[in-house]
Amino acid sequence: MEKVGEVSHFFTKINVAIVELTAPLKVGDRIAVRGMTTNFEQAVDSMQIEHEAVKAAKKGDAIGLKVDKRVRQGDIVYKLLE
């Protein structure tokens, strides 16, 4: 696993996490989200930057990421290596 970012905000009604990226991430990657009470894996199906859908994001970007489960501020996002 490689750390790719940290959750800075979570929108409960739409299940979207804002992730501050520390490494590149693209649609199709598999990620794991880990935290005090968070522990799940999912595929990256869609992400946005400034409300625009993007296929890939780079280090330093803040992305909106649709997540399968609730996440919390401070949770760490890892990319699963094939």
N, C-alpha and C positions, 0 to 999 in steps of 0.2 A: 504494500500500500504506500502511496505517496500523498503527502498532505498537499491539497490544492487550494484550501481556503478556510475561512471562518464565517459562521453565520453572524451577521450584524443586526438583522431584524427579521421578524416573521409575521406575515399577514394571515391570521387565523381563518378568516372567512373564505379566502381564495387559495389557501395552502401554498403560499409562495414565500420562499426564503430569499432574503438578500444576502448574497455571499460575496465577501471581499476576497478576490482571488490572489493567491501567492504563486500560482503556476497555471499554465494554460489548461483549458477544459473545452471539450467540444460535444455537440449532440451525438449520442451513440455511446459515449463513455459510460462505464459502470462506476458508481460512486458508493461510498459508505459514509454515513453520518454518525458520529460518535459524540457523546456528551455524558453529563451526570446521569440523565435518565433516558437518553436517546441512543439507540443502537439498531440501525437497519441499513439495508442496501437497496439500491434501485438503479435503473438506467436513466441517463439524462435524455428526456424526451423533448424538452423545449426549454429555451432560456432567452432572456431579453436583456438588452442594455438600453436604458432610457425609453422603455416601452416599445422598442423595435426588436422584432425577433431576429436572433443571430444563430449561426451554425457553430461558431467558435468564439472564444473569448481568451484574452491574454492576461498575463500577470499584471496586477494593478487595476483590472476592471472590477466594477461592482455589478454583479448580475442578479437578475430576478430568476429564480429557479423553482419550477413546479415540483413540489415534493409529495411523496405518498403518505407521509405521516407528519405529526407535529414535531417541529424542531424548536430549539431555544437559542437565544443570543449566547454566543460563546461556543456553541457546538462546532466541532472540527469536521470539515469535509475532506475525505480522502478519495483519490482515484484508485480503483482496483486495477492491478496490472494483470494482463492476460497471461 
